[in-house]
Amino acid sequence: MKSQIQDLMATDENLLLMQEGTMMRKVRTKSWKKLRYFRLQNDGMTVWHGRQPDSILKPTFSISDVERIRKGQDSELLRYLVEEFPLEQGFTIVFYGRRPNLDLVASSVHEAQIWMRGLQLLVDLVASMDHQEQLDQMLNEWFQQGDRNQDGRVSFGEAQRLLLLMNIEMDEEYAFSLFQEADATQSNALGAQEFVQFYKALTKRTEIEEIFENFSSDKQKLTLLEFVDFLREEQKENDHAPDLALELIDRYEPSENGRLLHVLSKEGFLSYLCSAEGNIFNPDCLPIYQDMTQPLSHYYINSSHNTYLVGDQLCGQSSVEGYIRALKRGCRCVEVDTWDGPDGEPIVYHGHTLTSRILFKDVLATLVKYAFQSSDYPLILSLDNHCTWEQQKTMAHHLTKILGERLLSTPIEGQLIDIMPSPEQLRGKILVKGKKLRTIGVEKEEEDKEEEGLDLHPASPESQEQASGNKKKKKVVKCPMPCQLICGHVLAQAPNSVPESILLSKQFLLQISTTILCPDLSALVVYLRTVPFCSFTHSKENYHIYDISSFSESKAKNLIKEAGNEFVQHNARQLCRVYPSGLRTDSSNFNPQEYWNVGCQMVAMNMQTAGSAMDICDGLFRQNGGSGYVLKPEFLRDTQSSFNPERPISLYKAQILVVQVISGQRLPKVDKTKETIVVDPLVKVELFGVPEDTNEQETSYVENNGINPYWGETFCFRIQVPELAMLRFVVKDYSRTSRNNFIGQYTLPWTCMKQGYRHVSLLSKDGTSLHPASIFVNTCMQEDLDMDES
């Protein structure tokens, strides 16, 4: 049972040297830089490390967790240490999900290149494996772990230990009977191929065999007509079932004779159900499938809050890595908080906190490189500007020079002024969202009532919002002074009680010079001008469709309860952004669903923080090519809509979602270091949507079985507004003494759910694949029933 990786391990020069081990410097921070011994294990899938070659080594990472290898020149941290270590000797291991990068510095350029080439070779090989190759690799790893004495065979004693490693505690008598059946040579030990048979017996899918036999007249195969019946009755494929049946038989039936006769064997049936076509997520929703020519305000936009942070809001690290990770997740609106920095260079950090600083120009350089790797639809740069006039000019210069043609600096030619441009029209462009100067020299107060004006003492977003609803009328004064900083600027923020002589004094002008918006920067805001929110009526009567207001989560939540329908109409007309409360200093998240329910487009998330809120966000934006843009339901795009999520009048008759949780397959351990601890899994099914639809139910737990637990439990959910519903499956390890531990989850929109018998591919807390872990379910939609019986 030799794998491709084993072949390479024995022949590739780089991998051979990596197996011998290398002393390299592990770099965590500018001050933490320590020598460690790294060695590629013989399985070719794990790298271990220790203090010295003769010290006890421990696992560092698995090749399957690595996304890519970066050169030292591309490492933000190693660039800071260029005077200590030549960049050519350094490299960075980038992991999937939120796991921090691993920066290493070798003792020579040659050693660095050995590890970079070797690791990238293994990463590419793992990424290219198909389903069967992945299974072969996994079985090879299990066999190597089971064969403790390295004699090329696995005894029953070794197999018993291996069962615990595989996450199952089995009755010894039953386990021995499976072992004997697989022991074709009757040698009381299993060779490589016999071990494969043992594994197949362990993971036999009896529940799928029952489904197969229910539709098969001879219990051995499905004829074309029988398979068509299954696709229609269970999978709800309906009209195109005959053509689909032929396609699936050609694709998944392993026997050439079966394909010629248009029949499907048990093996082919299982292959189909375990394939992308058998997944609960509709494959038709994976590519770009929605209309991308509607106004921006008609889409949910994948948005990030304080994107530069990779930790908490008070002492966390600011890093361009935050932007890279957000963009790789499909984020299309990133936030940049700018402040005056040393040497005339604007910096980015969370103001008035202990978070670290990064250069504004480095952020822009990162955006240019990564903005359109995951999606070529427009990227919105949400600018929170706290810089003085001079550094704003520097910002404008960097935006123009670094972003170049990617920056949208002028309106789209031929675009009507009363229609917002579409994602399709803005493809490949970066848009600046920020404050914008109004017409200079307006004399009449009535014509400039809504001037956002000057902020002498920048306050928190919450306090700004509270103040915005109670503003006194401001006097508009045209500056007559030739002051370089504010020449020609309109002062629109002074209360009536302040004498004009004071307003125009040099002392006052110097005080406000640090907060006046620079025209160069203002000019780069084309379609997304930020404005304060007073009321929905005020916005409708005074603001343009290009104007965008921001709401704290608490402000938005109150508006939903007080004026849900007005909020829906507001969001059908213009964009809005909702951001987390300033009290979330731990970078936790709110549930984005309640804001999507009223059509809020930019619901900004702390993407560095895993949890159910980010699972819901990732679930929504998994569709439509991962473009970061999802078309809102029609009733949320209508400026005359009567929809209110707090009191939904059903657009259609309410439906019942029936979910049967059948079984689980190859669930991972909660703690891989505890070899003898086996999970007791249960499944929680959660439905998110309008308040009336939100619900959850869970199965009982199965003791000591993570390899093939069976539940067979059915739940019913009443859905009033299915277009807004999100379905989440969470697998947990039951605990009698504490909170149940997370094993895996999967979240998807109801609109992307395939009915019938489907597999749900589980994801980790970080949203990375836990393949081959899955659960097997059956879902169907029914007309409204009496829910009392459920």
ChimeraX attribute file (.defattr): number of C-alpha atoms within 10 A of each C-alpha:
attribute: neighborCount
match mode: 1-to-1
recipient: residues
	/A:1	13
	/A:2	10
	/A:3	17
	/A:4	14
	/A:5	17
	/A:6	16
	/A:7	11
	/A:8	16
	/A:9	23
	/A:10	11
	/A:11	10
	/A:12	12
	/A:13	12
	/A:14	19
	/A:15	25
	/A:16	17
	/A:17	17
	/A:18	22
	/A:19	17
	/A:20	13
	/A:21	18
	/A:22	21
	/A:23	19
	/A:24	21
	/A:25	20
	/A:26	19
	/A:27	20
	/A:28	16
	/A:29	12
	/A:30	10
	/A:31	8
	/A:32	9
	/A:33	15
	/A:34	13
	/A:35	16
	/A:36	16
	/A:37	19
	/A:38	26
	/A:39	22
	/A:40	28
	/A:41	17
	/A:42	18
	/A:43	17
	/A:44	21
	/A:45	20
	/A:46	16
	/A:47	22
	/A:48	17
	/A:49	21
	/A:50	18
	/A:51	14
	/A:52	14
	/A:53	16
	/A:54	8
	/A:55	10
	/A:56	10
	/A:57	16
	/A:58	11
	/A:59	15
	/A:60	14
	/A:61	17
	/A:62	15
	/A:63	21
	/A:64	17
	/A:65	18
	/A:66	22
	/A:67	16
	/A:68	16
	/A:69	19
	/A:70	16
	/A:71	18
	/A:72	23
	/A:73	17
	/A:74	13
	/A:75	20
	/A:76	16
	/A:77	17
	/A:78	27
	/A:79	16
	/A:80	13
	/A:81	15
	/A:82	14
	/A:83	9
	/A:84	9
	/A:85	17
	/A:86	18
	/A:87	20
	/A:88	17
	/A:89	21
	/A:90	31
	/A:91	24
	/A:92	23
	/A:93	21
	/A:94	18
	/A:95	20
	/A:96	18
	/A:97	20
	/A:98	18
	/A:99	12
	/A:100	13
	/A:101	16
	/A:102	17
	/A:103	23
	/A:104	22
	/A:105	26
	/A:106	23
	/A:107	15
	/A:108	13
	/A:109	14
	/A:110	12
	/A:111	19
	/A:112	22
	/A:113	18
	/A:114	17
	/A:115	20
	/A:116	20
	/A:117	14
	/A:118	20
	/A:119	24
	/A:120	18
	/A:121	16
	/A:122	20
	/A:123	20
	/A:124	15
	/A:125	14
	/A:126	19
	/A:127	13
	/A:128	11
	/A:129	14
	/A:130	10
	/A:131	14
	/A:132	9
	/A:133	14
	/A:134	17
	/A:135	13
	/A:136	18
	/A:137	22
	/A:138	14
	/A:139	19
	/A:140	20
	/A:141	15
	/A:142	18
	/A:143	25
	/A:144	18
	/A:145	18
	/A:146	24
	/A:147	19
	/A:148	14
	/A:149	12
	/A:150	11
	/A:151	8
	/A:152	14
	/A:153	21
	/A:154	25
	/A:155	17
	/A:156	18
	/A:157	11
	/A:158	17
	/A:159	23
	/A:160	21
	/A:161	16
	/A:162	22
	/A:163	22
	/A:164	21
	/A:165	22
	/A:166	20
	/A:167	25
	/A:168	27
	/A:169	22
	/A:170	15
	/A:171	9
	/A:172	11
	/A:173	9
	/A:174	10
	/A:175	18
	/A:176	16
	/A:177	11
	/A:178	17
	/A:179	25
	/A:180	18
	/A:181	13
	/A:182	23
	/A:183	19
	/A:184	15
	/A:185	11
	/A:186	10
	/A:187	11
	/A:188	15
	/A:189	21
	/A:190	26
	/A:191	21
	/A:192	18
	/A:193	15
	/A:194	19
	/A:195	24
	/A:196	18
	/A:197	18
	/A:198	20
	/A:199	17
	/A:200	13
	/A:201	15
	/A:202	17
	/A:203	13
	/A:204	11
	/A:205	14
	/A:206	9
	/A:207	13
	/A:208	18
	/A:209	16
	/A:210	12
	/A:211	13
	/A:212	23
	/A:213	15
	/A:214	13
	/A:215	18
	/A:216	19
	/A:217	12
	/A:218	10
	/A:219	14
	/A:220	13
	/A:221	21
	/A:222	26
	/A:223	20
	/A:224	17
	/A:225	15
	/A:226	19
	/A:227	26
	/A:228	23
	/A:229	20
	/A:230	22
	/A:231	21
	/A:232	17
	/A:233	13
	/A:234	16
	/A:235	20
	/A:236	17
	/A:237	19
	/A:238	14
	/A:239	10
	/A:240	11
	/A:241	20
	/A:242	17
	/A:243	10
	/A:244	16
	/A:245	24
	/A:246	17
	/A:247	12
	/A:248	19
	/A:249	25
	/A:250	19
	/A:251	13
	/A:252	19
	/A:253	23
	/A:254	17
	/A:255	16
	/A:256	10
	/A:257	10
	/A:258	18
	/A:259	18
	/A:260	11
	/A:261	12
	/A:262	20
	/A:263	23
	/A:264	30
	/A:265	22
	/A:266	19
	/A:267	14
	/A:268	22
	/A:269	24
	/A:270	18
	/A:271	19
	/A:272	20
	/A:273	18
	/A:274	19
	/A:275	13
	/A:276	15
	/A:277	17
	/A:278	22
	/A:279	23
	/A:280	24
	/A:281	26
	/A:282	17
	/A:283	15
	/A:284	12
	/A:285	17
	/A:286	15
	/A:287	13
	/A:288	15
	/A:289	12
	/A:290	13
	/A:291	12
	/A:292	20
	/A:293	13
	/A:294	17
	/A:295	21
	/A:296	26
	/A:297	30
	/A:298	29
	/A:299	26
	/A:300	22
	/A:301	27
	/A:302	28
	/A:303	30
	/A:304	25
	/A:305	24
	/A:306	27
	/A:307	30
	/A:308	30
	/A:309	28
	/A:310	23
	/A:311	20
	/A:312	18
	/A:313	24
	/A:314	18
	/A:315	15
	/A:316	20
	/A:317	21
	/A:318	24
	/A:319	23
	/A:320	24
	/A:321	20
	/A:322	22
	/A:323	28
	/A:324	20
	/A:325	20
	/A:326	25
	/A:327	26
	/A:328	18
	/A:329	21
	/A:330	27
	/A:331	30
	/A:332	27
	/A:333	28
	/A:334	25
	/A:335	20
	/A:336	23
	/A:337	20
	/A:338	24
	/A:339	23
	/A:340	20
	/A:341	16
	/A:342	9
	/A:343	7
	/A:344	11
	/A:345	17
	/A:346	27
	/A:347	23
	/A:348	30
	/A:349	26
	/A:350	22
	/A:351	15
	/A:352	7
	/A:353	11
	/A:354	13
	/A:355	19
	/A:356	18
	/A:357	20
	/A:358	20
	/A:359	19
	/A:360	24
	/A:361	21
	/A:362	17
	/A:363	20
	/A:364	22
	/A:365	16
	/A:366	16
	/A:367	21
	/A:368	17
	/A:369	11
	/A:370	17
	/A:371	28
	/A:372	21
	/A:373	12
	/A:374	17
	/A:375	22
	/A:376	18
	/A:377	23
	/A:378	27
	/A:379	30
	/A:380	20
	/A:381	19
	/A:382	23
	/A:383	17
	/A:384	17
	/A:385	20
	/A:386	21
	/A:387	23
	/A:388	20
	/A:389	21
	/A:390	16
	/A:391	22
	/A:392	28
	/A:393	19
	/A:394	20
	/A:395	24
	/A:396	18
	/A:397	15
	/A:398	19
	/A:399	22
	/A:400	18
	/A:401	13
	/A:402	18
	/A:403	20
	/A:404	13
	/A:405	12
	/A:406	18
	/A:407	20
	/A:408	21
	/A:409	19
	/A:410	11
	/A:411	13
	/A:412	14
	/A:413	6
	/A:414	6
	/A:415	11
	/A:416	10
	/A:417	13
	/A:418	9
	/A:419	16
	/A:420	21
	/A:421	20
	/A:422	19
	/A:423	24
	/A:424	16
	/A:425	17
	/A:426	18
	/A:427	16
	/A:428	19
	/A:429	21
	/A:430	26
	/A:431	22
	/A:432	25
	/A:433	24
	/A:434	22
	/A:435	24
	/A:436	23
	/A:437	19
	/A:438	15
	/A:439	10
	/A:440	12
	/A:441	14
	/A:442	15
	/A:443	13
	/A:444	11
	/A:445	15
	/A:446	11
	/A:447	10
	/A:448	16
	/A:449	14
	/A:450	19
	/A:451	20
	/A:452	17
	/A:453	21
	/A:454	18
	/A:455	15
	/A:456	13
	/A:457	8
	/A:458	11
	/A:459	10
	/A:460	9
	/A:461	15
	/A:462	17
	/A:463	10
	/A:464	14
	/A:465	19
	/A:466	13
	/A:467	14
	/A:468	16
	/A:469	12
	/A:470	9
	/A:471	11
	/A:472	12
	/A:473	15
	/A:474	19
	/A:475	21
	/A:476	24
	/A:477	20
	/A:478	17
	/A:479	18
	/A:480	12
	/A:481	14
	/A:482	9
	/A:483	14
	/A:484	8
	/A:485	18
	/A:486	21
	/A:487	12
	/A:488	15
	/A:489	22
	/A:490	23
	/A:491	23
	/A:492	21
	/A:493	19
	/A:494	18
	/A:495	14
	/A:496	12
	/A:497	8
	/A:498	10
	/A:499	10
	/A:500	12
	/A:501	8
	/A:502	11
	/A:503	16
	/A:504	16
	/A:505	11
	/A:506	11
	/A:507	11
	/A:508	12
	/A:509	19
	/A:510	13
	/A:511	10
	/A:512	17
	/A:513	19
	/A:514	20
	/A:515	20
	/A:516	23
	/A:517	25
	/A:518	23
	/A:519	16
	/A:520	16
	/A:521	23
	/A:522	20
	/A:523	15
	/A:524	22
	/A:525	22
	/A:526	18
	/A:527	23
	/A:528	24
	/A:529	19
	/A:530	23
	/A:531	21
	/A:532	19
	/A:533	20
	/A:534	17
	/A:535	14
	/A:536	15
	/A:537	11
	/A:538	11
	/A:539	20
	/A:540	14
	/A:541	9
	/A:542	11
	/A:543	16
	/A:544	17
	/A:545	22
	/A:546	21
	/A:547	22
	/A:548	24
	/A:549	19
	/A:550	21
	/A:551	22
	/A:552	16
	/A:553	23
	/A:554	14
	/A:555	16
	/A:556	21
	/A:557	16
	/A:558	11
	/A:559	18
	/A:560	21
	/A:561	14
	/A:562	12
	/A:563	14
	/A:564	22
	/A:565	24
	/A:566	22
	/A:567	25
	/A:568	28
	/A:569	24
	/A:570	26
	/A:571	25
	/A:572	29
	/A:573	24
	/A:574	26
	/A:575	26
	/A:576	22
	/A:577	23
	/A:578	24
	/A:579	25
	/A:580	23
	/A:581	18
	/A:582	14
	/A:583	9
	/A:584	14
	/A:585	14
	/A:586	15
	/A:587	24
	/A:588	20
	/A:589	23
	/A:590	19
	/A:591	19
	/A:592	21
	/A:593	22
	/A:594	20
	/A:595	23
	/A:596	20
	/A:597	26
	/A:598	29
	/A:599	27
	/A:600	30
	/A:601	27
	/A:602	25
	/A:603	28
	/A:604	26
	/A:605	28
	/A:606	27
	/A:607	29
	/A:608	26
	/A:609	19
	/A:610	18
	/A:611	16
	/A:612	18
	/A:613	19
	/A:614	24
	/A:615	21
	/A:616	22
	/A:617	22
	/A:618	22
	/A:619	19
	/A:620	27
	/A:621	23
	/A:622	24
	/A:623	26
	/A:624	21
	/A:625	18
	/A:626	22
	/A:627	24
	/A:628	28
	/A:629	30
	/A:630	24
	/A:631	20
	/A:632	22
	/A:633	15
	/A:634	11
	/A:635	19
	/A:636	29
	/A:637	22
	/A:638	17
	/A:639	16
	/A:640	15
	/A:641	15
	/A:642	15
	/A:643	22
	/A:644	22
	/A:645	22
	/A:646	18
	/A:647	13
	/A:648	15
	/A:649	13
	/A:650	12
	/A:651	11
	/A:652	9
	/A:653	12
	/A:654	16
	/A:655	17
	/A:656	21
	/A:657	21
	/A:658	17
	/A:659	19
	/A:660	21
	/A:661	25
	/A:662	22
	/A:663	22
	/A:664	24
	/A:665	22
	/A:666	20
	/A:667	26
	/A:668	22
	/A:669	23
	/A:670	17
	/A:671	12
	/A:672	12
	/A:673	10
	/A:674	11
	/A:675	15
	/A:676	16
	/A:677	17
	/A:678	25
	/A:679	29
	/A:680	22
	/A:681	27
	/A:682	24
	/A:683	27
	/A:684	16
	/A:685	22
	/A:686	17
	/A:687	22
	/A:688	23
	/A:689	24
	/A:690	26
	/A:691	15
	/A:692	15
	/A:693	18
	/A:694	17
	/A:695	16
	/A:696	16
	/A:697	13
	/A:698	17
	/A:699	19
	/A:700	14
	/A:701	20
	/A:702	18
	/A:703	16
	/A:704	18
	/A:705	24
	/A:706	25
	/A:707	23
	/A:708	21
	/A:709	23
	/A:710	20
	/A:711	19
	/A:712	15
	/A:713	15
	/A:714	17
	/A:715	17
	/A:716	21
	/A:717	22
	/A:718	23
	/A:719	25
	/A:720	24
	/A:721	21
	/A:722	22
	/A:723	18
	/A:724	23
	/A:725	22
	/A:726	25
	/A:727	23
	/A:728	21
	/A:729	22
	/A:730	20
	/A:731	25
	/A:732	21
	/A:733	23
	/A:734	20
	/A:735	13
	/A:736	6
	/A:737	6
	/A:738	7
	/A:739	10
	/A:740	15
	/A:741	16
	/A:742	16
	/A:743	24
	/A:744	27
	/A:745	26
	/A:746	27
	/A:747	28
	/A:748	24
	/A:749	23
	/A:750	20
	/A:751	17
	/A:752	22
	/A:753	19
	/A:754	21
	/A:755	23
	/A:756	24
	/A:757	23
	/A:758	25
	/A:759	25
	/A:760	20
	/A:761	24
	/A:762	25
	/A:763	20
	/A:764	19
	/A:765	21
	/A:766	17
	/A:767	22
	/A:768	15
	/A:769	19
	/A:770	18
	/A:771	16
	/A:772	17
	/A:773	21
	/A:774	25
	/A:775	27
	/A:776	24
	/A:777	22
	/A:778	20
	/A:779	21
	/A:780	18
	/A:781	17
	/A:782	12
	/A:783	10
	/A:784	15
	/A:785	13
	/A:786	8
	/A:787	10
	/A:788	5
	/A:789	6
	/A:790	9
